[in-house]
Amino acid sequence: MLAKTGGGKVIFLLIIFILFFPSVESIGLGGMKLSPIMYVPGNSIVNHYYIIDTSMPVAITVGGSFGNYVNVTPAINNEFDFIINFPEKPIPSGTYSLSLNVAEVAAEGDNTINSLTSVSKQFIVEVYSMDKLIIASLSAPSVNENGTIHFAVDLQSITYSDIDSVGAKIIISNLNNVTLAEVNTNRISLPALGHETITASFNTTGLRPAEYFARAYIDYDGKQKRSDASFRIGNMDLILLNYTKYLEQGFSTFQVKVFNNWGNPLRNVYAKFTLNDDILRSLLQTPSINLEPWQEGILEGIVKVDIPAGEHKGIIQLVYEGEQKEEPIQFTVKEVIPVAVEKVKDDLELIKKNMIIQVMTVVMILLIILIIFLFKMTYNKYNQIKNE
Amino acid sequence: MKMINISNKTIAILLVVVMIITISGTLISINRLVHFSESDWLTGAAVNTTTGTATITVLTITQITNRVPTINFGTGYVNETNGTDVCPYCQMDTITGISPGNVSCCALFNNVTAGFLLENTGTENMSVNFSCVGSCNASTFINGSLSVHLFQFKMTNGSDALNRSGDSVNDTSGSCSSGGGWNYTDWSNVSNAGSYLCGGNTTNYFFDKASASDAAIFDLRVRIPPDARTNIQQTANFTFSGNSIG
């Protein structure tokens, strides 16, 4: 029983709580993403799910054309397992559906129009055929000049039949589509739904540093597949990709974007930025950085721009591993808009005035306190003398 | 000599005032100085970094929330002869409440101005549909003259709704835009079978998950003729289902 004095307050707070407590219907279902699911005869998949943000009883149901192969464990603390047991028997190939539904269960209500929420996760089950089919992907890593490139073709079987023999011919061409060479990979057998890699090596001696193109023709038990990749033959070089083309008068950030065209790290990489109008004048030397193989990087620094607005010529000198190269550039200097500086000055003036007013106010109040204190002392002394 | 006796308490209060003025003044000045940070007061900073390894598993959440779970038009009657006016019906909807010009006809009913506010509160885009159990058409929910009674619904983007209170973040754009907009943006009859509200089937995952475009309102409209069945409370239970890829 509520105490007589506090009971009223508690009831009042309860009413406020009930009135303002957000009344919502919500249901959520969380779990690892499964779809699309590959059908493997006799295989089992278990996925754990969490039912979230509902305060009502729920019903869990499974649907779809693959629903017969699914079991759901009872929900304990709003968590349950979703278990797919694929049958051993062959199933016609195709794409099948599967769904998992969690729905709030209706409760008796006084309202004329009520609502409930439910959520479903929809899965696709891919059933492959006995017809032989693969997914193939060619990878071609970039190499240094005169190096050997190791091509790799990843093979994923999407059939329930074994593939007796699979291999590939790789044709190398330049960007003008002129064939330069061809190599053959090893041949292997590929088990049903298996994953394997076939490889081939190619010595790039005689090819100059540039971008190249490779195409793999994969043949397997009388069928063919194709996969493409591009690669780079590199040398110890730092390539200028981009730079800051517009600078503002005063202090401005100048950036140089570069690319390490080498299959090894480049150490102590930096840039020098020089004005090259009528006279040569050094404007900036950036801090140095290190670049990993085939990595892009940005060299930057603050440059003092005290030259007239307009178009200017310059030189970017790229320095790396003790080597250096020069790239002529053009850039534009823009006038600074003075409004911002004026605003800062105005604000500083205002702060100065505010501080003076503040100090004067404090001094005045302190003076008042001092005067009151002195008066009080005098008054106390006067009273003391009078009493004596 | 007569003097006003000023207590130590008064002096202490004055000293506190001085302190407040000093501290607040300093804070105001610092605040103004901080505003200058937009003018790049800090031009460079050195950092020291180290590396570590962390693992995380992120779940996909399919979640639908109805911020307005009940609609209760209450108990009332059609005030058929209201003075010299004759009321052919009482019409109410959850957008404007009791229809303007029809207020005196709807006696004692609640003036409801909030429809079901649906929000995609998960991490996945969804398809969304509804179904209804109970008295889910005008004949069973309202009854009375066939030519008059209505039990209808319509969909509105959260960003376009007159009343979207409850949306966790007020929407600024359409929540079913990738599906060409919500279906049933005009008043349509409620039915037990229900329908897809965004997109045309379960795998049309167009109900957006982004917080500024993840809400929609399912509004209801009822029109009650004077000869509607009386003394029996009719109920309609709506279920809103969100579906995402699993």
Interface residues (C-beta under 8 A of the other chain):
Chain A: P22 S23 V24 E25 S26 I27 G28 L29 G30 G31 M32 K33 L34 S35 Y50 I52 D53 L98 S99 L100 N101 A103 E104 A106 G109 N111 T112 I113 N114 S115 L116 T117 S118 V119 S120 K121 Q122 F123 I302 A340 V344 D347 L350 I351 N354 M355 Q358 T361 V362 I365 L366 I368 I369 I372 F373 F375 K376 Y379 Y382
Chain B: M1 M3 N5 I6 T10 I11 L14 L15 V17 V18 I21 T22 G25 I28 S29 R32 L33 H35 F36 S39 T43 G44 T57 L59 T60 I61 T62 Q63 I64 T65 N66 R67 P69 T70 I71 N72 F73 F116 T121 G122 M126 V133 G166 T202 T203 L220 Q233 Q234 T235 A236 N237 F238 T239 F240 S241 G242 N243 S244 I245 G246
